[in-house]
Amino acid sequence: MLTRSVAAGALVGLLGAACASAPPYSGWTAEQLYEHAQRAFEDGDWGEARRAFERLVLTFPGFDQAVEARHYLARSFFNAEEYLSAVSEFTRIVQVYPDHERTPEAYMGLCRSYAGMSPHPQRDPQYTIQARTTCRNVAGDFPGTPHGDSASVVALEMHNKLGRRAYEEGYFYLQRGVLESAEHVFLYVLESYPDTDATPQAMARLVEIYQEWGWEDQVEEFTRRLLNTYPDSPEAQELLFPVASDTVPTVRSRAPPASG
């Protein structure tokens, strides 16, 4: 037969198990959930904010501040660096509430979320390209606004990153003496990324390649372009005031292409 103290302990255990099995926020009103989730967000507790806002929008879809709740939810994912989930939530906002006053903010959230997924330049550039496209669209749709201006800055960062990736591909070939491939990639950089930091670097490497091949006309052309277009760049200064540098690869001797 159970003693009174043992029975009381068993009852407490059963009550605790019942409470633990109850759904989170059971019995809470929409207002209570919103206030709790907002406090968690302000405290930087992204996980708790996400859980509470998710419960709010699922349980009370007609809540007066449903759009604001979804913004907080998307930003909770973003701040926790869960960028794919942030993209999903921001996309839901712009699709379901296209005319809401906070929709431009959601578009900017998409821009920054894709930028957050942009990897190191040497890796797959899929998200970098997506970020550049999205941010350019935001800048074009909201010109002259804080969101549009911010999107332009992020788009330029992504464009520079893609230019850097292309330049590093050419540099890879150059270091290994595959000069024809290096030349092809560096010319692509000049054509596709003329307004990035990679351009003067690509020009300087082309000058080195053409010097190695003995193509004096091309050496003169790209030297002139580099000095005239990017006179303040480190590459132009290096041509004007050459010094020993470990950062510039030594071009390996190789016969030039048959036609030049």
C-alpha positions in Angstrom: 0.0 0.0 0.0 1.4 3.4 -1.0 2.2 5.8 1.8 0.6 9.2 1.8 3.9 11.0 0.9 4.6 8.5 -2.0 1.1 9.0 -3.3 1.4 12.7 -3.2 4.7 12.5 -5.1 3.1 10.3 -7.7 0.3 12.8 -8.2 2.7 15.7 -8.7 4.6 13.6 -11.2 1.4 12.9 -13.2 0.4 16.5 -13.2 3.9 17.5 -14.3 3.7 15.0 -17.2 0.3 16.3 -18.2 1.6 19.9 -18.2 4.6 18.9 -20.2 2.5 17.2 -22.8 0.2 20.2 -23.3 0.8 22.2 -26.5 3.1 25.3 -26.0 1.2 28.5 -25.3 -2.0 26.5 -24.7 -4.9 28.9 -23.8 -3.0 32.1 -24.7 -4.8 34.8 -26.5 -3.4 36.4 -29.7 -2.4 39.5 -27.8 -0.5 37.5 -25.2 1.3 35.6 -27.9 2.2 38.7 -29.8 3.5 40.5 -26.7 5.5 37.5 -25.6 7.0 36.9 -29.0 7.9 40.6 -29.4 9.7 40.6 -26.0 11.6 37.5 -27.0 12.6 39.2 -30.3 13.7 42.3 -28.5 15.8 40.2 -26.1 17.5 38.5 -29.0 15.9 35.1 -28.3 15.3 34.2 -31.9 14.2 30.7 -31.3 11.5 31.6 -28.8 10.4 34.5 -30.9 10.1 32.2 -33.9 8.1 29.6 -32.0 5.7 32.1 -30.6 5.2 34.0 -33.8 4.7 30.7 -35.7 2.0 29.7 -33.2 0.4 33.1 -33.5 0.1 33.2 -37.3 -1.1 29.6 -37.4 -3.7 29.8 -34.6 -4.9 33.4 -35.3 -4.6 34.0 -39.0 -7.1 36.9 -38.8 -5.2 38.7 -36.1 -5.1 42.5 -36.6 -1.3 42.5 -36.5 -0.8 39.3 -38.6 1.4 41.1 -41.2 3.7 42.5 -38.4 3.9 39.1 -36.8 5.0 37.6 -40.1 7.7 40.3 -40.4 8.9 39.5 -37.0 8.9 35.8 -37.8 10.9 36.3 -41.0 13.4 38.6 -39.2 13.8 36.0 -36.4 14.8 33.5 -39.1 17.2 36.0 -40.7 18.8 37.0 -37.4 19.4 33.4 -36.6 21.0 33.0 -40.0 18.3 30.6 -41.1 18.2 32.3 -44.5 16.2 29.8 -46.5 13.4 30.0 -44.0 13.7 33.8 -44.0 13.3 33.8 -47.8 10.2 31.6 -47.5 8.6 34.0 -45.0 9.5 37.2 -46.8 8.2 35.7 -50.0 4.9 34.8 -48.3 4.5 38.4 -47.2 5.1 40.0 -50.7 2.8 37.5 -52.3 -0.1 37.6 -49.9 0.2 41.3 -48.9 1.6 43.0 -52.0 0.1 46.4 -51.1 0.9 46.5 -47.4 3.0 49.4 -46.2 5.6 47.0 -44.9 6.0 45.1 -48.1 9.0 47.1 -49.3 10.7 46.0 -46.1 9.9 42.4 -47.0 11.5 42.8 -50.4 14.6 44.2 -48.7 14.5 41.2 -46.4 14.6 39.0 -49.5 17.6 40.9 -50.8 19.5 40.6 -47.6 18.5 36.9 -47.1 19.9 35.9 -50.5 23.0 37.9 -49.8 23.4 36.1 -46.5 23.4 32.8 -48.4 26.1 34.0 -50.8 29.1 31.8 -50.3 32.9 32.4 -50.7 33.6 33.5 -54.2 35.2 30.2 -55.2 32.0 28.2 -54.4 28.8 27.9 -56.4 27.6 31.4 -57.1 23.9 30.5 -57.4 22.8 32.5 -54.4 25.2 35.4 -55.2 23.5 35.7 -58.6 20.1 35.4 -57.0 21.0 38.1 -54.5 22.3 40.5 -57.2 19.1 40.0 -59.3 16.7 40.4 -56.3 18.5 43.5 -54.9 18.7 45.1 -58.3 14.9 44.6 -58.7 14.3 46.1 -55.3 16.4 49.1 -56.1 14.6 49.5 -59.4 11.1 49.1 -57.8 11.8 51.5 -54.9 14.2 54.2 -56.3 15.1 57.1 -54.1 13.9 55.3 -50.9 16.0 53.9 -48.0 15.1 50.4 -49.1 16.0 51.1 -52.7 19.3 52.7 -51.8 20.2 49.9 -49.4 19.4 47.3 -52.1 21.6 49.1 -54.6 24.5 48.8 -52.1 24.0 45.1 -51.6 23.5 44.5 -55.3 26.9 46.2 -56.0 28.5 44.0 -53.3 27.2 40.9 -55.0 28.3 42.1 -58.4 31.8 42.7 -57.0 31.8 39.3 -55.5 31.0 37.7 -58.9 33.7 39.8 -60.5 36.2 38.6 -57.9 35.1 35.0 -58.5 35.7 35.3 -62.3 39.1 37.0 -61.7 40.2 34.2 -59.3 39.4 31.6 -62.0 41.7 33.4 -64.4 44.3 33.7 -61.7 44.1 30.0 -61.2 45.0 29.3 -64.9 47.7 32.0 -64.8 49.5 30.4 -61.9 49.5 27.1 -63.7 50.8 28.6 -66.9 47.6 27.9 -68.9 47.9 31.4 -70.4 45.3 31.1 -73.2 42.6 30.1 -70.7 43.7 32.8 -68.3 43.6 35.4 -71.1 40.0 34.3 -72.1 38.8 34.6 -68.5 40.4 38.0 -67.9 38.8 39.4 -71.1 35.5 38.0 -69.8 36.0 40.0 -66.6 36.6 43.2 -68.5 33.4 42.6 -70.6 31.1 41.4 -67.8 32.4 43.2 -64.7 33.8 46.5 -66.0 32.8 48.4 -62.9 34.3 46.2 -60.2 37.7 46.0 -58.4 38.5 42.9 -60.4 38.8 44.9 -63.7 42.1 46.7 -63.1 43.5 43.5 -61.7 42.5 41.6 -64.9 44.0 44.3 -67.0 47.3 44.1 -65.2 47.4 40.3 -65.6 46.6 40.7 -69.4 49.6 43.0 -69.7 51.8 40.3 -68.1 50.5 37.6 -70.5 51.0 39.8 -73.6 54.5 40.7 -72.4 55.2 37.0 -72.1 53.9 36.4 -75.6 55.7 39.4 -77.0 52.5 41.1 -78.3 53.7 44.7 -78.0 50.5 46.2 -79.5 48.3 44.5 -76.8 50.8 45.4 -74.1 50.6 49.0 -75.1 46.8 48.9 -75.4 46.0 47.4 -72.0 48.7 49.5 -70.3 47.1 52.6 -71.6 43.6 51.5 -70.7 44.7 50.6 -67.2 46.5 53.9 -66.6 43.7 56.1 -68.2 40.7 54.3 -66.7 42.0 53.3 -63.2 45.0 55.6 -62.5 44.6 55.4 -58.8 44.4 51.6 -58.6 47.3 49.6 -57.0 47.8 47.9 -60.4 48.3 51.2 -62.2 50.6 52.4 -59.5 52.6 49.2 -59.8 53.1 49.9 -63.6 54.1 53.5 -62.9 56.4 52.6 -59.9 57.3 49.0 -60.2 58.5 47.3 -57.0 59.1 43.7 -56.1 55.9 42.0 -55.0 55.0 38.5 -53.9 51.3 39.0 -54.8 51.9 39.1 -58.6 52.4 35.6 -60.0 55.4 34.8 -62.2 54.1 34.0 -65.7 55.5 30.7 -66.9 57.1 30.8 -70.3 55.0 29.3 -73.0 54.6 29.9 -76.7 51.8 32.3 -77.6 48.7 31.1 -79.6 49.2 30.8 -83.3 47.1 33.9 -83.9 47.3 37.0 -81.9 
